[in-house]
Amino acid sequence: MEILKGKIQELSNIFLSEIISYRRELHKYPELSMQEFKTSSFIKQKLRDFGISSLQDIATTGVIALVKGRNPDQKSIALRADMDALPIQENNDVEYKSQNHGVMHACGHDVHLASLLGTAKILFELRNDFDGTVKLFFQPSEEKYPGGAIMMIKEGAMKNPKPVHVFGQHVCPDIEVGKIGVRAGKYMASTDELHITVKGKGGHAAKPWKNIDPVLITAHIIVALQQIVSRNVPPEIPTVVSFGQIIANGRTNITPDEVYVAGTIRTFDEKWRKEIHQRIARMSEMIAESMGGSCIVTIKHGYPSLYNNPSLTVNVKDWAENYLGRENVVELPLRMTADDFAYFAEEVPSSFYRLGISNVERGIVSEQHSATFDVDENCLKTGMGLMAWIAVNALKNLD
């Protein structure tokens, strides 16, 4: 395996400039969730250029590719990258700045795609050096509910052949380039969408006694729902209830008839997740009723919490330390963010790790989902090489 590791590292160096060019092209022309048609075409063309001909369209814009080694039926594992961008106007002054107004790869999915393309090229070059089959999942719509992972699964992504494990990586601005982060067990939170419409009676804002003010009712509801987290959640179950949208179409002198509020619910425990849904609905309805109004609560059940199989993740950590050096593999904290990779992890033992992208000296430190997000592109060498190394080890060493 040491000889194979050396080959992977050498190919990662050789392919780096090419893979950087792919990342820049993808970054320059980002596409929103379920609109990744040009991205999909780009991916398929590059895979064909590599010599990979076993391609499948799935989930509208998704792509599955097979890299077959010796004895391809012996075992299969899968590697996943997500494809979609975000509705953000980019503020970076770079040659590869987004050309699609109001759309940006602000979460690093362009890096995930380019890394997996690099991994595909490496594995195809070395296909006579490993046994089994590597499935490549280029997944659409991670950013938008219900998510592309569950769509791919429903359309048969986990069949013919069925992978015994799925591995994924995601950029992390908290980790320096050249390093990765791992965490076994519970890692990322579940995510549910919360929608509340508060109904009252509108009128002249200078005559509040003649109205039933839905703005005031909404304010009471928002404050009260925070108390569910501060007063009802056990400390061992991290939970977040946050609101990101409030629409009250009145004016300075007009009290509206209703107010719309949208937010998110994040937690790690399925039993508590169900209970907090019930508490939110009951508390909101009762507060509105007690103040003379009413409300409609809709909770859209989103991604489950992401669980990294402990023994598999220990293996990933060992392989990463062998490939990168022990000093370049760090332990991750729990995250309240979510990822629909969790659906793959519910199907088979899986592991999801973080790829370091920051470079303080170069000023590459912006957070994801910001208009100035960028990466040190040397992360692509780590990303494609390590994922190839994980793949060949998983095929060789795991049942």
N, C-alpha and C positions, 0 to 999 in steps of 0.2 A: 504493500500500500504506500510506502514511502516513495517509491518510484512514480506511482500514479499521482500522488500529491504533488511531486515536482513537476509533472507534466501539466497538471491543472494550473499551478502557479505560473508556469511559463506561458501557457496559452492566455491566461488572464492578462498578463503584461502585453502580449502581442496584440490581443484584441481590444485593448482599452481605448485607444483613440477611435476605433470604429464604433464601439458601443457608446462612447461619449457623443458621437455624431448622431446616433439614433436617439439618445436621450434629448438632445437639443431639438431635433426635428419634432419629436413627440411634445416637448414643452412648448414649442412655437405654435403648434396647432392643436390645442386641447379641445376636448369635447365633453359635454355634460353627460350625466347618467342616462343610459339607454339611447344615446345619440352617437356612440363611438364607432360610427361606420368607417370613417377614414382611418381611424386608429386600427380597427380590425383588419382592414385591407393592408395597411402598412405592415402589421405583424405577420400576416400570412405570406406576403411577398418576401419578407426577410427570411422566414423559415424555409420557404422554397429555395431561396438563394443559397441557404446553407446546405441544401440537399435533403431536407426533411419534407417528405411528401405525404405522410399520414396526418391529415388535418381534418378537423370537424368543426362546422359552425354550430353554435349552441347559444341558447338564451338571447336570441336576436343579434347581438353584436359580439358575443363571446367566441373564443376559439380554444379548441383542445388539440394538442399535437402530441404525437408519440415519438419518443427517441428509443429505438430498440437496440439493446446490446446483444451479446451472445445469449443463446437460450432465452429468448424474450418472454416465453410463457412461464418462466421460473418464478418470478415475483414482480410486482409492480408497486411503485410509490408515486406520489404526485407532488408537484411544486406549483405554487399559486402566486399570481401577480394580479392586482386590480388595475383597471383601465381608466376610470372616469376622473374628470376634473371638477372644479368648483366654480360657482358663479361669483368670482372675484376679479376685479380689474387689477392687473399686475402693475406694480410701481417700480420694478427693477429696471435699471438701465444696462441691459445686456443684449448681445447680438441675437440671442435666442428668445427674446421677450415675446410673450404671447401675441399673436396676430389676430386672435379671435376676441373681439371686444367684449369685456365683461366676463371672460372665462379664463381660468388660470389653473395650472397644475400646482396648487398651493398646499397639497398634502403629500407630494412626492410620488404619486402613482406613475409618473413618467420614469422615475428612477427604478421603480419595481419592474415596469415593463422592459426597460433597457437591460436591467440586470438579468431578467429571466431569458431574454433573447441571447445575452452573452452566455448564460449557463447552457442554453440549448445548443449553441455553436460549439462550446467546449465538449459537451457530452456526445454530440454527433461525431466530432473529431476523434473521440476516445471510445467509440461504441464497441470496439473489439477488445477493450480492456475491462469491461464489466459485464455481469450477467443480469438479465431482467429487462424491464421496461420502465422508463420514466415518462409519466404523463405530465404535460405542461398545461396548467389551467390559466388562461388569460381571461380574467373574469370582469364582466361589466358591472357598473352600478353598485359599487360598495357604499357610495355616499348617500344613496337615496333608498328609503324604504320602498318595497320589502327586501331589496338587496339582490344582487346577481348570484350570490352563492346558492341560495335556496332555489333559485330558478334553474341553475345548472344541475343541481342535485335532482330536482324533479324531472329534468329532461335526460337523466341517465349518465351524468358525468362520473359517478362513482361505480360504473359498471363497464365491463368489456374493454379492458380488464379492470377489476376492482383493485384500487390501491390499498395496501395494508396500512399506509400512513400518508398524511399530507403535511407538507412543510410550507411555511410562509414567512416572509420577512417584511418589515415596515421601517421606513426611515424614522430617525429620532434625533431632533436637534439638541437634545440634552447629552448626547454621546459624541465624542470626538470621532472624526473620520479615521478609519483603520481599526475601529473597535466595534464590538456588537454587545447587546445585552440579552440576557435570558432570564426566565423565571418559570419554575415548575409549579403546577397546580393552578389555582385561581389567578387570573392575570388581568382581564379586562371586564368591565361591567356590562350587564344587560342594558338595553336602551329601549324605552317606550316613548311614543309621542303623546303628549297631553294637550287636548283641545277643550276649552271651556267657553261657552257662550252664555253670558249673563244678561238676562232680560229684565228691564224695568219699565218705566214710563217717562218718556222724554218731555221736554218743555223748556220754558225760559229759565236760564240758569240763575237769574235774580229772584226767582220764586221757587226755591227748592222744596218748600212745604207742599207745593202742588204736584211735585214729581216723585217718582221712585228712582233714585239716582243709581244707575248700574255701574257708574265709575266708582262711586264710594263702596258699593257692594263688592266690586272686583278687588279694590284695595284691601278690604277686610279678608277676602278669600286668599289672596296671594300671601299676606302676612301669616294667616292661620295655617296655611299648608306648609310653611317653613317649620312650624312647630311640630309637625308630624316627625320631621327628621330630628329636631333637637330634643323632643320629649318622648318619642315612641320607639325609636330604632335602637336596638342593642349596639353597644360600641364596637362589637366584633363584626358588624355588618355595615360596611361603608355604603352610604346612600346619599343621593343628590336629587333634589327637586328644584329645577331652575326654569325661569320663564324668559323667553327671548323675543316675544312679540305680544304687543298690546295694541288693539285697534279700537278706538272710541271715536266714531265719526261725528263728533259734535263740533262746537266752536267755543270761543271764550264766553259767549252768552247763550249757548245752546247745550242743554243736557240731552245726550242721545238716548234712543230707546234701548240700545243694547251695546255690549262691549264684548269683543272677541279676544281671547288670550290663548297663546300657544307656548308650550314648554317641553321639557324632557324629564324623564324619570330614570335614574340609574341606580343599580344595586347589584349584589352578587349572590343573593339567596332567592331561590325560586318560590319558596313558601312565603317569605316576606314580600316578594314582588307582587304576589297575588293579593296579599293583605293590604299593601299600601295603595293598590288600585282601588280597593273597596273603601278605604278610609278617605282617599281624595274625593271620590264621588259623593260619599255620604256627607262629609264636612262641607263641601262646596254647596251642595243642594240645601242643606240645613241653614247655612249662613244666609244664602240668598232668600230663602223662604222667611227667615226670621226678620229680614229687613224689608219685606214686602214684595220681593221680586222672585225670580226663578232662574234656574240655570240648567244647561245641558252639558254633561261631561262625556267626552268621547276619548277613550284611551286606545291608541293603536299599538298592538302588541308587536314590538320590534325584535331586534337581535337578542339572542340569549347571551349570557355571560360566557367569556372565552376561557376555556380550561385547557391548560397545557398538560398533556399526559406526563406525570412525574418521571417515570423511568425513561421514557423516550427523550424528555428534555434534558435529563442527566447525560444521556448519550450525545445529544446535540452540543451540550456544553463541553464535553470531553473532545468531540471532534473539532469544535471551534478552537479550543485551547491548543490542540495539536496543530491546527492549520495556521492560526494567527499568533499564538503565544498566549500563555496564561494571563499576562498582564493586560491583554487586549479583549478580555471577556469579563463583563461586569454583571452584577446581579441587578435585576430590575425591581422597582416597587410596583405595588398595585396601581392600576390606572382606572379612572372613572370614565375614560373614553371607551368607545366600543368599536367592534369590527365584525363584519359578517363572516369572516373566517371561522367564527364560532360554530357555524352550521357544519362545516367540514369536520371540526373537532368533535361534534356530536355523532358523526358517522363512524369514524375510525380514530384510534389514538393518533394525535397530531401534536405539532409544536410550532409556535409562532414566536419569532424573535425580532429584535430591533437592530437596525443597521445605523451605525454612527455616521453623521454627515456634517457635523459642525467644524469650523475652523476659525477660532477666535482671532488669530493674527490677520486673517483675510477679511474679517468682519462678517463671516457667514454664521450668523447666530439667530436669525429670525425664527419665530415659532411657525408651526404649521397653521394653515387657514389664515395666514396674513398676506397682505399684498406685496411684502418684500421677502417672502420665503424663497430660499435658494439652497443649494447644496454644494459642498466640495465634491467635484465630480470624480475624484480619486476613490470615492466610496463605491463606485461601480466595479472597480477591480476587486474589492473585498466582497461586494454583493454577488457577483457572478461566480467568482472562484469558490467562495465558501459554500454557496448553494450546490454547486457541482460536487464538491467534496462531501457534503452531507448526503447527497443523493447516492453516490457510489458506496458510501459506508452503510447507509440504510439498506441498500440492496444486498450487501454482502453479509452484514452482521446481525440483522434482526429477523426474527421469525414472522 
